[in-house]
Amino acid sequence: MNNRVKIGVLALQGAIEEHVSMTSRAFKSMNVDGEVLWVKRPEHLEEIQGLILPGGESTVMGRLLETGGLLDAVRDFAARGGAILGTCSGMVLLASEVYDRVVGKTGQPTLKLLDITVERNAYGRQGESFEVDLDISLLGEKKFRGVFIRAPVVQSIGSEVKPLCHLDGRIVAVQQQNILATSFHPELTNDTRFHEFFLKIAVHEA
């Protein structure tokens, strides 16, 4: 990584600052010359190699992506090799199909970049949030602390999707080529390893 690396965080709604901070820490940990940018308009995607979709409210974020012309722009970004990391509601935004235990199939706007079906809020509401140590082999033997807040789970995956982590038999992290998604919030820990893995994908070193 000799050239300056630019990573964008979708800055429409949700846990923006936490991802900005964690990505900056990952740059420092890897001794990489990097910059984190806020992405609010389609033209901002032209400046970056990787895009993070933060946690927040997936229905609201989907509508903002749609009205701001970012749905197609993010799809084009992924098609030309741009790396994407979606956490929590970011996973929901990436999914091809979304279900809710109350309303069934939601029909909400999504990017449909990951061949997965997800159930949103699968672990319950805010008061049922929890933390647990996860085994994620690509990060090494040391367990990764998973922070689950109104988290989705992956119900099914397509043939090109690789499960990265399970919790109680349910898939909570996946990869499909240049796209990563997690049910949990890696930005709410003190561990930069997941963001470091994403940065390697962004610069085609993983």
Residue pairs with C-beta under 8 A, 6 or more apart in sequence:
1 30
1 32
1 33
1 203
1 205
3 33
4 33
4 34
4 35
5 27
5 32
5 33
5 34
5 35
5 49
5 50
5 199
5 202
5 203
6 34
6 35
6 36
6 37
6 47
6 48
6 49
7 23
7 34
7 35
7 36
7 37
7 48
7 49
7 50
7 51
7 52
7 199
7 202
8 36
8 37
8 38
8 39
8 44
8 45
8 47
8 48
8 50
8 51
8 52
9 16
9 19
9 20
9 23
9 36
9 37
9 38
9 39
9 51
9 52
9 54
10 16
10 39
10 51
10 52
10 53
10 54
10 61
10 65
10 70
10 90
11 38
11 39
11 40
12 40
12 56
12 61
12 64
12 65
12 68
12 70
13 56
13 57
13 60
13 61
13 64
14 54
14 55
14 56
14 57
14 61
14 89
15 54
15 55
15 56
15 87
15 185
15 187
15 188
16 38
16 54
18 54
18 185
18 187
18 188
19 36
19 52
19 54
19 87
19 187
20 36
20 38
21 187
22 186
22 187
22 192
22 195
23 34
23 36
23 52
23 195
23 199
24 34
24 36
25 192
25 195
26 32
26 192
26 195
26 196
26 198
26 199
27 33
27 34
27 36
27 199
29 192
29 196
30 196
30 199
32 199
34 199
37 44
37 47
37 48
38 44
39 45
39 48
39 51
40 68
41 68
41 69
41 70
42 68
42 69
42 70
42 73
45 51
45 73
45 74
45 76
45 77
45 82
48 82
49 82
49 83
49 202
49 203
50 82
50 83
50 84
50 85
50 198
50 199
50 201
50 202
51 74
51 77
51 82
51 83
51 84
51 85
52 84
52 85
52 86
52 87
52 90
52 198
53 61
53 84
53 85
53 86
53 87
53 89
53 90
53 93
53 94
54 87
54 88
54 89
54 90
54 187
55 87
55 88
55 89
55 90
55 149
55 185
56 88
56 89
57 89
58 89
58 92
58 93
58 98
58 108
58 110
58 120
59 106
59 108
61 89
61 93
62 71
62 93
62 108
62 109
62 110
63 108
63 109
64 70
65 71
65 74
65 93
65 109
65 111
66 109
71 109
71 111
74 84
74 111
74 113
75 111
75 112
75 113
77 84
78 84
78 111
78 113
78 178
78 179
81 178
81 204
82 178
82 202
83 178
83 179
83 180
83 198
83 201
83 202
84 94
84 113
84 178
84 179
84 180
85 179
85 180
85 181
85 182
85 195
85 198
86 92
86 93
86 94
86 114
86 179
86 180
86 181
86 182
87 181
87 182
87 184
87 185
87 186
87 187
88 149
88 150
88 151
88 152
88 182
88 183
88 184
88 185
89 120
89 152
90 181
91 114
91 116
91 118
91 152
91 154
91 174
91 181
91 182
91 183
92 98
92 108
92 110
92 118
92 120
92 152
93 110
93 111
94 110
94 111
94 112
94 113
94 114
94 116
94 179
94 181
95 110
95 112
95 114
95 116
95 117
95 118
95 181
96 110
96 112
96 114
96 115
96 116
96 117
96 158
97 105
97 116
97 117
97 118
98 105
98 106
98 108
98 110
98 117
98 118
98 119
98 120
99 105
99 106
99 117
99 118
99 119
99 120
99 155
100 106
100 119
100 120
100 121
101 119
101 121
101 122
106 120
113 176
113 179
114 161
114 174
114 176
114 179
114 181
115 157
115 158
115 159
115 160
115 161
115 176
116 154
116 155
116 156
116 157
116 158
116 161
116 174
116 176
116 181
117 154
117 155
117 156
118 152
118 153
118 154
118 155
119 152
119 153
119 155
120 152
121 150
121 151
121 152
122 151
122 152
122 153
122 170
122 183
123 129
123 130
123 148
123 150
123 151
123 153
124 150
125 150
126 149
126 150
129 147
129 148
129 149
129 150
130 148
131 145
131 146
131 147
131 148
132 145
132 146
132 148
132 167
133 143
133 144
133 145
133 146
134 143
134 144
134 145
134 146
134 165
134 167
134 172
134 173
134 184
135 143
135 144
135 165
136 143
136 144
136 164
136 165
136 173
136 194
138 164
138 197
139 193
139 194
139 197
140 193
144 165
144 186
144 189
144 191
144 193
144 194
145 189
145 191
146 165
146 167
146 172
146 183
146 184
147 184
147 185
147 186
147 188
147 189
148 172
148 183
148 184
148 185
149 185
151 172
151 183
151 184
152 183
153 170
153 171
153 172
153 183
154 163
154 170
154 171
154 172
154 174
154 183
157 163
157 171
157 174
158 176
160 176
160 177
161 174
161 175
161 176
162 174
162 175
162 176
163 171
163 173
163 174
164 173
164 174
164 175
164 180
165 171
165 172
165 173
165 182
166 172
167 183
172 182
172 183
172 184
173 180
173 181
173 182
173 183
173 184
174 180
174 181
175 181
178 201
180 197
180 198
180 201
182 194
186 194
186 195
187 195
197 206
200 206
